[in-house]
C-alpha cells in the first residue's frame, strides 16, 4: 500500500492573493496584477540586496581603466 503524495494547493497571485495564476501571466492572475508589480519595481518599492560598498563600482571601473588603457 503506497501513499499518494499530498497535493499542493494552487498558488495564488502574489499581488491580489485571490485567483490562481493564468499560464500566460504567471505568477500573476491578470495583466493588471503584472502591471501593479512592474509599477512597484519602477517606483523603487522593491530592491535587490547588495553587499557592495558605496563607491565600489567607481573603484572597479578605475581598476579596469588602469589595466586596459584606451589608446
LINKA-V266255 format. One record per residue. N is the residue number from 1. PSI is psi in whole degrees, -180 to 180 (none if undefined). Layout:
BEGIN
N|PSI  N|PSI
END
This chain:
BEGIN
1|117  2|145  3|143  4|140  5|145  6|136  7|134  8|143  9|153  10|136  11|150  12|160  13|130  14|-13  15|-57  16|-20  17|14  18|-79  19|148  20|148  21|148  22|157  23|-42  24|-14  25|12  26|134  27|14  28|161  29|-17  30|168  31|-35  32|-48  33|-36  34|-41  35|-36  36|-44  37|-44  38|-41  39|-36  40|-39  41|-48  42|-34  43|-6  44|14  45|-23  46|156  47|164  48|124  49|146  50|146  51|4  52|139  53|153  54|131  55|-3  56|-35  57|-42  58|-40  59|-39  60|-44  61|-39  62|-40  63|-41  64|-43  65|-36  66|-42  67|-34  68|74  69|145  70|124  71|none
END
